[in-house]
């Protein structure tokens, strides 16, 4: 049995310890907002927070997440997350939308660590997150917008 | 009075009364239901007949495939049989309806249509959704409005002409006002008017306005349900391993270790490989990894890039079939070699490309004795029905396709392979089954954008004018696999899209096609033939301009004199980019124009090339004429998207082949554009007032040649093969 704290709720799970956190979140906890994209930590679609840090859940064994606080798109909170989600809608970021949970989870941490990121800092932090609809320009704009909203608010 | 222009009405429609295409019915509880018909592409109908063997070309009649419901609470619901894959169809289609209905936008809902016969043929592709719906959805809206106005006028005992609709209500004399919901029951009892008046575009309140996407919120909080997210009670999850070589098959599988894993239910050899069925995805993958499989790699075991190149070059020696001819055609190239003239020749090659949608292929199916349910991110619901019918033996009417959001489509989700797997496995295990592909499966078992070889020749007169143009397109045919009946005398018109009917005024021109099918499966990839031929045509046009000693923009300009729409996009993009004006040191411009899907797009790329030969695209100026704009937000987003999609193919990786299969397996080796290489994109929309053109695809073709033309300006080196390779551009 593995004890896992996801979005503030502790679950006791009978899963093999090498199971990637991604598949525990999706198949065992039925939280489907976190997406599978590549399985090799190359696309960022599966990004969740582990004690507030962004991790690729497809390459994180569930055993290594035990004892930590896991946050998914369904549970992400706080002023940065709210600002990011609002900016995403205002800037009309999503197209197909599949990668956006991961993009939002990454951008939220970026703004917590770097309240007013430069373009170069955005590129550096977000470069692991692929979007095949090519929404990068809007994501960049939305991050700036969210940063401005946080600064004002 | 009907204000439609004749040119906007298809001949078939003109002969038949509109009444046959819109029908009304009252709903229990006082609502109104309007049923109407959206046209379906002929090829879709033909293909459905082909796939299923059951659809005949029946007599024309009323076959509604779209419905509007108005309930007493005033909520207007539109069911659409189109798939939302990011292109904004869920927002654009209700806009067309709500505009002419004068509905309250806040009270408009959209529902994904189920695949029952009531909704007719379903499929999404070819940038056709808005183009096909433009007339019928507005007419349906105007019809509903007219009936609601008539109902109100009758209640108030006034003339309908003294009433008008506004924001979900009918307003009459002396300040009378009634909400649509309160009028629905009375309106449902009225006859459908034969003639309705459409709005003057200058009175539009929604069409042409930046209406926010209706699907933005669920796509920012994790609530949007994609195919991979589908949950069905009692469902199992399957992972299928397929032969790494195209055309190979299973020789032997030792599944003892896989079956021993707790949670693995079954290991099944299926027609496309070996399926491991388990409680959940990770267990299925573990089971799959534990299989000991011997493949019979089949006849293509030695296939590689060199073999494909050899096939294409051999085929290029054939004359092929003529797809387009102007004046004396190809013969004029030789004839025009007058003294002082110039012959320009070049060949271009393009690789196979994967779609690499963010959501890997997946499908959930539940086959039961008397019905089969399919939950899928699909672009081809009607084909899915045919596929499932063939596998299960059930009639198509018993196949129910539930369309989810699509995590990218780009043409890949038109295919049937992932659906067939889920149906086959569910049938075998008699349980609901979700098949989820690994990224590696998705990359190695795609239906790829065809590889291509193009032979180009052009003759310039002594005065530097273009006298003759010749283009031989050599490559695999998608239609030969998908819709063979559309290939006539060896000509696949889809393969020459963008190489025929060019907007340029060419006194003599000829385009020929040589079909060269290979063992690599090919399919529709965003903009299809246009992305291939757009690169070739616009690269070669640039070569000719330089051979003529002319500025590439002005050279094109001179050839577009009679095509105002093309010219305007060209001029606009050039002006946006500041063509001819000084650029930052080391930066150079390239331009390319392309027409397809009823839209014309010109892009100017601002590029630099470093001494290592690495190309950076700094900025793209994009001018698009897509006729009447429905939602400018979406048009702009689709241009940005199409540019990034095309840049991935131009700058990063093509599919490489070895030992009969695809070398790459994931995003580490088949790289796609990321933040660091994404240029700043400016989009300007030109309002030409024409009927709407497509927007999902036409932004892709011009970007690669705009970049390589800029690379030529920067280095003097002509890129005739994609992706661009830095080693060929080293200083």
Interface residues (C-beta under 8 A of the other chain):
Chain A: X16 X19 X20 X23 X26 X27 X28 X30 X31 X32 X33 X34 X35 X36 X37 X38 X39 X40 X42 X43 X45 X72 X73 X74 X85 X88 X89 X92 X93 X94 X95 X96 X97 X98 X99 X100 X101 X104 X122 X123 X126 X127 X128 X129 X130 X131 X132 X133 X134 X135 X136 X137 X138 X139 X140
Chain B: X85 X86 X87 X88 X212 X213 X215 X216 X217 X218 X219 X220 X221 X222 X223 X224 X225 X226 X228 X229 X231 X237 X280 X281 X282 X356 X357 X358 X359 X360 X405 X406 X407 X408 X409 X410 X436 X438 X439 X440 X633 X637 X640 X641 X642 X643 X644 X645 X666 X667 X668 X672 X673 X674 X675 X676 X678 X680 X681
